[in-house]
Amino acid sequence: MNQEMEFKNIVAQYSKVKPEEMTGEMRFREDLGFTSLDFMSFLGELEDTFDIELEETEVTQITTLEEALKLLEELQ
């Protein structure tokens, strides 16, 4: 499984949107229905799955899937 699909599968655990229906422009809160708690849990799962460490200053700027994927790629 490639990184993007693995990422989308994690997102799908917190949303009613299927991974294959997700686009980079989708926003976590508005389009995917994430709550603040969902987003924090999601970030923790990303850290564990991809063995990365996210900084609060970086993640507070993330609003779309594309932005999150770009940050993930930069950290690996």
Beta strands, then each sheet from edge to edge (+ up, - down):
end
